[in-house]
């Protein structure tokens, strides 16, 4: 199993970043996703280069600003996928995002990491607006 971790500083209040991430139907910060459909506790979307993905939302904890989700249905066979996004308060004008993804098999780690990087850029663009 491969673990990918990104720690990113954002020039916004932690609650502003959390508001973007906690809306699990929102996709304006994911450049390769046009629309997300919510089915019970899952979100379903088409991702460019990957195909259809179904993710189960395991935790959406506003108090601790933690979102956990797992890809439970993908075009490629995954043995394990678990992503955790934690928003951390720094001060009134800045915060940090700790985004960790566990992936097995390891061969998909580069693609997952690339998706995280383009999504981080997308979040920064949404915050600028």
KAPEDA-V510649 format. One record per backbone hydrogen bond with DSSP energy under -1.0 kcal/mol. CO is the residue of the C=O (numbers start at 1). NH is the residue of the N-H. E is the energy in kcal/mol with one decimal. If there is no record, write none. Layout:
co=CO nh=NH e=E
co=CO nh=NH e=E
This chain:
co=2 nh=103 e=-2.7
co=4 nh=101 e=-2.7
co=6 nh=99 e=-2.9
co=8 nh=97 e=-2.7
co=10 nh=12 e=-1.4
co=10 nh=95 e=-2.0
co=13 nh=17 e=-1.7
co=14 nh=18 e=-2.7
co=15 nh=19 e=-2.2
co=16 nh=20 e=-1.3
co=17 nh=21 e=-2.1
co=18 nh=22 e=-3.2
co=22 nh=24 e=-1.6
co=23 nh=26 e=-2.2
co=27 nh=30 e=-1.7
co=30 nh=33 e=-2.2
co=32 nh=48 e=-1.8
co=37 nh=44 e=-2.8
co=39 nh=42 e=-1.8
co=41 nh=57 e=-3.2
co=42 nh=39 e=-2.6
co=43 nh=55 e=-2.9
co=44 nh=37 e=-2.9
co=45 nh=53 e=-3.0
co=47 nh=50 e=-2.4
co=47 nh=51 e=-3.0
co=51 nh=47 e=-2.7
co=53 nh=45 e=-2.2
co=54 nh=72 e=-2.6
co=54 nh=73 e=-1.5
co=55 nh=43 e=-2.6
co=56 nh=70 e=-2.1
co=59 nh=68 e=-2.6
co=61 nh=66 e=-1.9
co=65 nh=87 e=-2.5
co=66 nh=61 e=-2.8
co=67 nh=85 e=-3.1
co=68 nh=58 e=-2.1
co=68 nh=59 e=-1.8
co=69 nh=83 e=-3.0
co=70 nh=56 e=-3.1
co=73 nh=54 e=-2.6
co=80 nh=104 e=-2.2
co=82 nh=102 e=-3.0
co=83 nh=69 e=-2.2
co=84 nh=100 e=-2.6
co=85 nh=67 e=-2.6
co=86 nh=98 e=-2.9
co=88 nh=96 e=-2.4
co=91 nh=94 e=-1.1
co=94 nh=90 e=-1.7
co=94 nh=91 e=-2.0
co=95 nh=10 e=-2.7
co=96 nh=88 e=-3.2
co=97 nh=8 e=-2.4
co=98 nh=86 e=-2.8
co=99 nh=6 e=-2.4
co=100 nh=84 e=-2.9
co=101 nh=4 e=-2.9
co=102 nh=82 e=-1.9
co=103 nh=2 e=-2.9
co=104 nh=79 e=-2.3
co=104 nh=80 e=-2.1
co=105 nh=108 e=-1.7
co=106 nh=109 e=-2.4
co=108 nh=112 e=-2.2
co=109 nh=113 e=-2.8
co=110 nh=114 e=-2.4
co=111 nh=115 e=-2.1
co=112 nh=116 e=-2.1
co=113 nh=117 e=-2.4
co=114 nh=118 e=-2.4
co=115 nh=119 e=-1.7
co=116 nh=120 e=-2.3
co=117 nh=121 e=-2.0
co=118 nh=122 e=-1.9
co=119 nh=123 e=-2.5
co=120 nh=124 e=-2.2
co=121 nh=125 e=-1.8
co=122 nh=126 e=-2.2
co=123 nh=127 e=-2.4
co=124 nh=128 e=-1.7
co=125 nh=129 e=-1.0
